[in-house]
Amino acid sequence: MPSNHPHPASGKNLEREFGLHCGPPERLMRRLCSEQIMEIEKNISGDSWELIMPGRIDGTAANELEVEVLAALRQGAKAIYVNLAKATFLCSAGIRVLLQYHRQMKSKGMNLQVTRPSPEVASALDMTGFSELVEK
C-alpha cells in the first residue's frame, strides 16, 4: 500500500486507549493486501456504525473487521453494530475481534454488538459461550 494512504489504526490515541500491541499497522496492511479483501458494507449515522459482513469470516476477514472497527473508532464511533445476517461461518479469530472490542468499548461507555446473526453464526456464538455479543 502506498505510504500516502493513512492507515485507520495508526492513531497513537487508539493504541494507548485500546491497548493495541499488534505491531506496526503497516504489517497488518501488508498481510491484508496480499490476500483477497472482503467487501464490508458500512452504514453510518452520526456516531453509530453498522458493518455488514457477508460470507465466511475466516482469519483474513477477521483482520479486515478489526481494521474497520478501528477506523470507526478513529472517526468517533460510539456504537458499532456488526450485522452477521449474511455470514455463513465465524472462526475463532472473528470471535476474538468481536469479544475484544465489545469488552474494551463497553468499559469506556461505548457499544459493539452483533446484530441479526445467521443460524450458523448464532450457533457458533452460543457454543463458545459468547452470546453476550448479540444485541438483545
Protein Blocks (a to p, Z undefined) as FASTA:
>chain_A
ZZklccfklpfklmmmnopaebjfklmmmmmmmpccdddddddehjaccdddehjddfkl
mmmmmmmmmmmmmnopabdcddfklpcbdcfklmmmmmmmmmmmmmnopacddehiafkl
mmmmmmnopammpcZZ
